[in-house]
Amino acid sequence: MKAIILSAGQGSRLGHMVDDRPKCLIDFNGRSLLDRQLDTLAANGVEEALVVTGFHDELVDAAIAARSGGPRVQTIFNPFYKVADNTGSLYMAREALSGDCLVWNGDTLVSDALMRRVVENDRSGICVTIDRKEAYDSDDMKVVEAEGRLKAIGKRLSDGVNAESIGLLAFRAGGAETFREAIERAMRTPEGTTIWYLRVINHIAQGSDVWTLDISGEEWGEVDFPEDVKRARDLTARWDSA
């Protein structure tokens, strides 16, 4: 299995913390967000990663070059990161969408135990990792699912929402190839550069099975706003002391 990590964005909602570096290089108790993602992959036997870069790509390349151990890492630069949403990043990385692979948002931290469940889950096709909570806000990537099948996914959903995507997907047995073809079609539409890749997943789910993996009870954190950084630092400190 290999992983594609989408780390092209600046993360402008974090304010001055990302004036001179992308948010994937924010420090969390001695290790950057990207380092922690790569270490989590290594802990679960994922030996190859492709990191899509954009804002201050030279700093990301330097940080990866300074690493020792962990998965083999390559980078690919997305020159359209300022004007294209993350579907554009996946379009740049589309050749890696084959065989068994993960697609992971570059602003999401997950525990080793959570990643283990994703890697060990052998569901074929496309599988979206989900969590549940009592209520969902406007920034959540909301999900409607039934009996392990994804029915709809998007930030603007309201009716029937019963989960959220955590920004980690697994592809097996042709799922990656199906997704790659859908990404290529989406990027050829007038709105291609403006859409989230999960909108492409939503479209696929209207015509064929897209599965979900419920990881309720496992620990993870998304880093979008300044208050998220404090929570994620507390979370990673607890992981490190365990």
C-alpha positions as CSV (number, residue, x, y, z in Angstrom):
1,M,0.0,0.0,0.0
2,K,1.1,3.6,-0.7
3,A,-0.2,6.9,0.4
4,I,-0.9,10.2,-1.3
5,I,-0.8,13.1,1.1
6,L,-2.3,16.4,0.0
7,S,-0.1,19.2,1.4
8,A,-0.2,21.9,-1.2
9,G,-2.2,24.5,0.6
10,Q,-1.0,27.4,2.8
11,G,-3.7,27.0,5.4
12,S,-4.5,30.7,5.5
13,R,-7.2,30.4,8.2
14,L,-4.3,29.8,10.6
15,G,-3.2,33.4,10.3
16,H,0.4,34.3,11.1
17,M,1.3,30.8,11.9
18,V,1.6,30.1,8.2
19,D,3.0,33.4,6.9
20,D,6.3,31.7,6.1
21,R,5.6,28.0,6.0
22,P,2.7,25.7,5.0
23,K,0.6,24.3,7.7
24,C,2.0,20.8,7.2
25,L,5.2,22.1,8.8
26,I,3.6,23.5,11.9
27,D,5.3,21.9,15.0
28,F,3.4,19.6,17.2
29,N,5.6,18.8,20.2
30,G,8.8,18.5,18.3
31,R,7.6,17.0,15.1
32,S,5.8,18.7,12.2
33,L,2.3,17.6,11.1
34,L,3.8,16.0,8.0
35,D,6.5,14.2,10.0
36,R,3.8,12.8,12.2
37,Q,1.8,11.6,9.2
38,L,4.8,9.9,7.7
39,D,5.7,8.3,11.0
40,T,2.1,7.0,11.4
41,L,2.3,5.4,7.9
42,A,5.7,3.8,8.8
43,A,4.2,2.4,12.0
44,N,1.6,0.6,10.0
45,G,3.7,-0.8,7.2
46,V,3.0,1.7,4.5
47,E,6.4,2.0,2.8
48,E,5.8,4.5,0.0
49,A,4.3,8.1,0.1
50,L,3.7,10.8,-2.4
51,V,3.4,14.3,-1.0
52,V,1.7,16.9,-3.1
53,T,3.3,20.3,-2.4
54,G,2.5,23.9,-3.3
55,F,3.0,26.8,-0.9
56,H,6.7,27.0,0.0
57,D,7.3,23.6,-1.6
58,E,11.0,24.1,-1.1
59,L,10.6,24.0,2.7
60,V,8.6,20.7,2.4
61,D,11.2,19.2,0.2
62,A,14.0,20.2,2.6
63,A,12.0,18.8,5.6
64,I,11.5,15.5,3.8
65,A,15.2,15.3,2.8
66,A,16.2,15.8,6.5
67,R,14.2,12.8,7.6
68,S,15.7,9.4,8.3
69,G,13.7,6.2,8.3
70,G,10.0,5.9,7.6
71,P,8.4,5.4,4.2
72,R,10.1,6.3,0.9
73,V,8.8,9.7,0.0
74,Q,8.5,11.6,-3.3
75,T,7.0,15.0,-3.8
76,I,5.1,16.5,-6.7
77,F,4.5,20.2,-7.1
78,N,1.0,21.5,-7.8
79,P,1.6,24.8,-9.6
80,F,-2.2,25.6,-9.4
81,Y,-2.5,25.4,-5.6
82,K,-3.6,29.0,-5.3
83,V,-6.4,28.7,-7.8
84,A,-7.5,25.0,-7.8
85,D,-9.0,23.1,-4.9
86,N,-7.7,19.7,-3.8
87,T,-9.1,18.0,-6.8
88,G,-6.3,19.8,-8.7
89,S,-3.7,18.3,-6.3
90,L,-5.1,14.8,-7.0
91,Y,-5.0,15.5,-10.7
92,M,-1.3,16.2,-10.4
93,A,-0.8,13.0,-8.5
94,R,-3.2,10.9,-10.6
95,E,-0.5,8.5,-11.9
96,A,-0.2,7.3,-8.3
97,L,-3.9,6.4,-8.1
98,S,-3.5,2.7,-8.8
99,G,-3.5,-0.5,-6.8
100,D,-3.9,-0.3,-3.0
101,C,-3.5,3.3,-1.9
102,L,-4.6,5.9,0.7
103,V,-5.5,9.5,0.1
104,W,-4.9,11.6,3.2
105,N,-5.6,15.3,3.7
106,G,-2.4,17.1,4.8
107,D,-4.1,18.8,7.7
108,T,-5.3,15.7,9.6
109,L,-3.6,13.8,12.4
110,V,-4.6,10.3,13.3
111,S,-3.5,7.9,15.9
112,D,-1.5,4.8,15.0
113,A,-4.4,2.7,16.2
114,L,-6.8,4.5,13.8
115,M,-4.5,4.1,10.9
116,R,-4.1,0.4,11.7
117,R,-7.8,-0.1,11.3
118,V,-7.8,1.7,8.0
119,V,-4.8,-0.3,6.7
120,E,-6.2,-3.7,7.9
121,N,-9.7,-3.1,6.6
122,D,-9.8,-5.2,3.4
123,R,-13.0,-3.7,1.9
124,S,-12.5,-3.6,-1.9
125,G,-13.2,-0.5,-4.0
126,I,-13.5,2.9,-2.4
127,C,-13.8,3.3,1.4
128,V,-14.3,6.6,3.2
129,T,-13.2,6.8,6.9
130,I,-15.9,8.3,9.0
131,D,-16.5,9.3,12.6
132,R,-19.7,10.3,14.4
133,K,-20.7,13.0,16.9
134,E,-23.9,14.5,18.3
135,A,-24.0,17.5,15.9
136,Y,-22.2,18.7,12.8
137,D,-21.2,22.3,11.9
138,S,-20.8,24.1,8.6
139,D,-17.1,23.2,8.3
140,D,-17.6,19.5,8.7
141,M,-17.4,17.3,5.6
142,K,-20.8,15.7,6.4
143,V,-21.8,12.2,5.4
144,V,-25.0,10.3,4.9
145,E,-24.4,6.6,5.2
146,A,-26.5,3.4,5.6
147,E,-25.3,-0.1,6.3
148,G,-21.7,0.8,5.5
149,R,-22.5,2.4,2.2
150,L,-21.9,6.1,1.5
151,K,-25.1,7.8,0.2
152,A,-23.9,11.4,0.1
153,I,-21.0,13.5,1.2
154,G,-20.5,17.3,1.3
155,K,-20.3,20.3,3.5
156,R,-23.7,21.6,2.6
157,L,-25.7,18.5,3.5
158,S,-28.4,18.7,6.1
159,D,-31.0,16.0,5.7
160,G,-30.0,12.6,7.1
161,V,-26.5,13.5,8.1
162,N,-25.1,10.8,10.5
163,A,-21.3,11.0,10.2
164,E,-18.4,13.0,9.0
165,S,-15.4,12.3,6.8
166,I,-12.1,12.6,8.6
167,G,-10.1,13.2,5.4
168,L,-8.6,9.7,4.9
169,L,-9.7,7.3,2.2
170,A,-8.6,3.8,1.2
171,F,-8.7,2.3,-2.3
172,R,-8.4,-1.3,-3.2
173,A,-9.2,-3.7,-6.1
174,G,-9.8,-1.2,-8.8
175,G,-11.1,1.6,-6.6
176,A,-8.2,3.9,-7.2
177,E,-8.5,3.5,-10.9
178,T,-12.2,4.3,-10.8
179,F,-11.4,7.4,-8.8
180,R,-8.6,8.5,-11.1
181,E,-10.8,8.3,-14.1
182,A,-13.5,10.3,-12.3
183,I,-10.9,12.9,-11.3
184,E,-9.8,13.2,-15.0
185,R,-13.4,13.7,-16.1
186,A,-14.1,16.3,-13.4
187,M,-11.0,18.4,-14.3
188,R,-12.3,18.6,-17.8
189,T,-15.5,20.3,-16.7
190,P,-15.8,24.1,-16.4
191,E,-15.9,23.9,-12.6
192,G,-13.1,21.3,-12.3
193,T,-10.6,23.6,-10.6
194,T,-13.1,24.8,-8.0
195,I,-14.4,21.5,-6.5
196,W,-13.3,19.3,-3.6
197,Y,-12.3,15.8,-4.5
198,L,-15.0,14.5,-2.1
199,R,-17.5,15.9,-4.5
200,V,-16.1,13.5,-7.1
201,I,-16.6,10.7,-4.5
202,N,-20.2,11.9,-4.0
203,H,-20.8,11.6,-7.7
204,I,-19.3,8.1,-7.9
205,A,-21.6,7.0,-4.9
206,Q,-24.7,7.9,-6.9
207,G,-24.0,5.2,-9.4
208,S,-22.0,2.5,-7.6
209,D,-21.0,1.3,-4.1
210,V,-18.7,3.5,-2.0
211,W,-18.1,2.1,1.4
212,T,-17.5,3.6,4.8
213,L,-15.3,2.6,7.7
214,D,-16.6,3.8,11.1
215,I,-13.7,4.6,13.4
216,S,-15.8,5.9,16.3
217,G,-13.8,5.9,19.5
218,E,-10.4,6.4,17.8
219,E,-8.4,9.6,18.1
220,W,-7.8,12.1,15.4
221,G,-7.7,15.9,14.8
222,E,-8.0,18.3,11.9
223,V,-5.9,21.5,11.9
224,D,-7.9,24.3,10.2
225,F,-8.1,27.1,12.7
226,P,-5.8,28.5,15.5
227,E,-7.8,26.8,18.2
228,D,-7.3,23.5,16.4
229,V,-3.5,23.8,16.9
230,K,-3.9,23.8,20.7
231,R,-6.1,20.8,20.7
232,A,-3.9,18.9,18.3
233,R,-0.8,19.7,20.4
234,D,-2.6,18.4,23.5
235,L,-3.6,15.3,21.5
236,T,-0.1,14.5,20.2
237,A,1.4,15.1,23.6
238,R,-0.9,12.4,25.0
239,W,0.1,10.1,22.2
240,D,3.8,10.7,22.8
241,S,3.5,10.0,26.5
242,A,1.5,6.8,26.1
